[in-house]
Amino acid sequence: MKKANALLSLITALLMMAHIGYTSYAYLTMYYNPFLTNLISYSFMVCVCLHAILGMMSVFLNSDGTKLNKYPGYNKATIVQRVTAALIFPLVFIHVNTFKYMQASAEAGRSWIIILLMVSEILLFATVLAHFAVSFSRALVILGWLKSTEKQKRIDMACIVICSLILVFASFAVVRGQIMMFMS
């Protein structure tokens, strides 16, 4: 089950990068293709839901990591992984309807709601990218593709840097686009 979930997490990560990349492109260029957006989004969400189900089954059915205080230094990443996983779902529910909420808020002249929605978008990006950053090397270890602790640390650091850059870029693109559409 853990190997299936690890492989699924890598597929989900690819779809996540495609979704973030296409959304950023759409906001920067103001070009929107509903078919492409829905194809990427729905594929991504199916994988996210399956990943969440397998992850919860792994934790609760196999008692995989339910005693997080046993090795506190080692478990910091696990705690970040679990907390971010729990935060993703409420933020996704807002994210799915953000455009509709922003449009209604703009029509009603409620710019403060638009700002709150932009903040929730950035929080979603940060949460998803933090989850990915602490999970990527773990998936490689579970699949047997990574054996060296030193390489794992380097991959973790590279993931943190890359995810931070993606966060800045995507936040800029989306907020810029939303300001242009809803606050001008």
N, C-alpha and C positions, 0 to 999 in steps of 0.2 A: 504494500500500500504506500509506503514512504517513497519508494522508487517511482511509482506511477505519479504520485503527487509532485515529486521533484521534476520529473519530465514535463508534466503539465504546467508547472510553475515557469519553466523556461519558455514554453510555447506562449503562455499568458504574458510573459515579459516582452516577447517579440510583438505581440498584438498591442500591448500597452505602448510600446515605443512607436508603433505605427499610428496608433490613435493620437498620442500626444503630438507626433510629428505632423500628421495631416491637419489636426485642429489648429496647431500653430501656423501652419502654412495658410489655412483658410482664413484665419484672422488677419494675418499679415497682408495677404493679397486680396482679401474680400471675395475670394472665389469659393463657392460652396457647392459641392456635389452631394445631394442627399443620398443617392445610391451608395456611393463610396463610403460616406460617413456611416450609414446604417450597416453596411457590410462589416466594416472594421469594428464598430461599436458593439453590435450584437454578438459577433464572434468573440470579442474580448470579454463581454459580460458572461457568456456561457462558460468560457474557460475560468473566469474569476469565481463563478458560483461553484463549479465542479472542484476547483482548487480549494475553496473554503470548506466544502463538504468533506473532501478527503483530509484536509488539514485538521478539522475538528474530530473526525473519526480517529485519526492517528493520535491525537492528544488524549482523547477521552476513552477510546476503546483499548488502545495499546499502552495506556499510562505513559505516553511518550512525553517526558518533560513536564509532568504535573507537579513535581517537587522542585520548584525553581530556586529555593533557598539552599539547596544542597551544595552547589558550586557557584556562589554568587558572582565571582569574576568572570567565569565562563558564560554565565547565563544572562549577562547584560544584553547581548544581541538577541537572545531568545525573548527576553522581556520586551524589547523594542519591537521585535517581530510580532508578538502577540498583541501588544497595545495598538500598533499601527493597523493590524488586521481588523481589530474591533472598531477602530475609528473610521475605516474606509467605508463601511456600509452606510452609516447615517449620512456621510458626506456625498456618497454616490447618489442617494435618493434626492438630495438637493440638486446635485449636478445634472441629473437627467432632465430636470425641469427648469434649470437656470435660465435658459433663453426665454421661455414662456414667462417666468417670474419677472425677468428684467424688462421684457416688453410691456407687461402690465404695469410695472412700477414706473417706467418712463412715461407711459400714457397718463398715469395718475400724478405725475410730478413728484414722485417719491425717490429722489436720488439717494437718500440714505439707505434704502433697501438695495439699490443697485450696488452701492459700495459694500454692504454686508455680503451680498452674493459674490462680488469679486474676491473678497477676503475668504469666503468659503471655497471658492475655486482654487485659490492659492494653497489653502490648507489641504485640500484634496490632493493637489499635485505633490505637496511636501510629504504627506502621509504615504501615498502610494510609492513615491520614489525612495523614501526612507525604508519602507517595507522591502522593496526590491534590493536596496543597497546592503541590508543586513542578511538577506536571504539567498542572494545569487550564489556565493561561494559554497554555502551550505548545500544547495541543490547539487552542485558539482561534486561535492564530497559524497553525498548520499548515492549519486549515480556511479561513483567510483572513478570519475574523470579527473579528480584532484586528490592527491594524497599528501602533499607537502604542506605542513603548517605555515612555513615561510611564504610559499606561493599563495596560500589562502589569505594571509595577512596583506600581501601586495594586491591581490584581487579585490579584497574588501576596501582598501584605500582607494584603488582606482575607481571602484563603483561609487564610493562616496563623492569623489571629485566629479566624475561624469554626471551623476545624478544631481549634484548641486548646480552644475552648469545647465543641465536640462531644465531644472526648476526655474532658474533665472530667465532663461530664454523663453520657456513656455509661459511663465507668468507675465513677462513683458508683452509677448504676442497677444495673449488672450485679453489682458487688461487693456491694452492699447485698442484692440478691436472692439471691446465692449464699451469703452469710453466713446469711441467714434460713433458707434451705433446708437447708444442709449443716453449719452449725456451731452450731446452736442446740440 
